[in-house]
Amino acid sequence: MGKSIGLLELKSIPVGIETADAVLKAANVELLTATPTCPGKYVIIICGAVGAVKSAM
């Protein structure tokens, strides 16, 4: 089974935190990082099996 990573960039920090929670509950993926990058931007990076990452994204 292959490994994959997924990246989400959001324009709102509160929405980013809420999205990270939903992504982790949606599939069996591992959170690599979830952090604000610059004022008003939030980045979430996950990894896991290809199907799980596709499902979570």
N, C-alpha and C positions, 0 to 999 in steps of 0.2 A: 504494500500500500504506500503511495507517494505522500510526501509531506508538502505543505503549501503554506504561504503566508498571505495575509490580507491586510490592506491598509485603508483606513477611512480618515478623511480630513473633513472636519465640520467647522461651520462659521460661528458656533456658539459653545462656550464652555459648559453651561448647564445641560444643553442638549447633548454634548459629547459624553458627559458622565452618564446620562440616562441611556444613551445609545450603547455605551460600553457594557452596561449592565444587561441590556436586552440581548446583545450579541453573545455574551458569555452564557446566558440562559438558553439561547436558541440551539446551540450545538456543543459538542464536546471539543472545545478549542481552548488553547492556552493564551492568556494575555501576556504579550511581550512588553508592551508599554502603552500607557494611556496618559497623555500629558499635554498641557497647553504649550504651544510652540511660540506664539507671538500674541499680542493683545487681540482677543476675540477668536483665535483659532485653536482647535483641539485635534490631536492626532491619536488614533487608536491603531495598534498593530497587533495582530493575532497570528497564531500558527496552529497547525494540526493537519489532519488528513484532508486530502483535496475535497472530498464530498462534504466534510464537516465545515470547512472554511467557506465553501460555496453556499451552504445552507445558512451559515451565520451571517454572511454578508448580505 
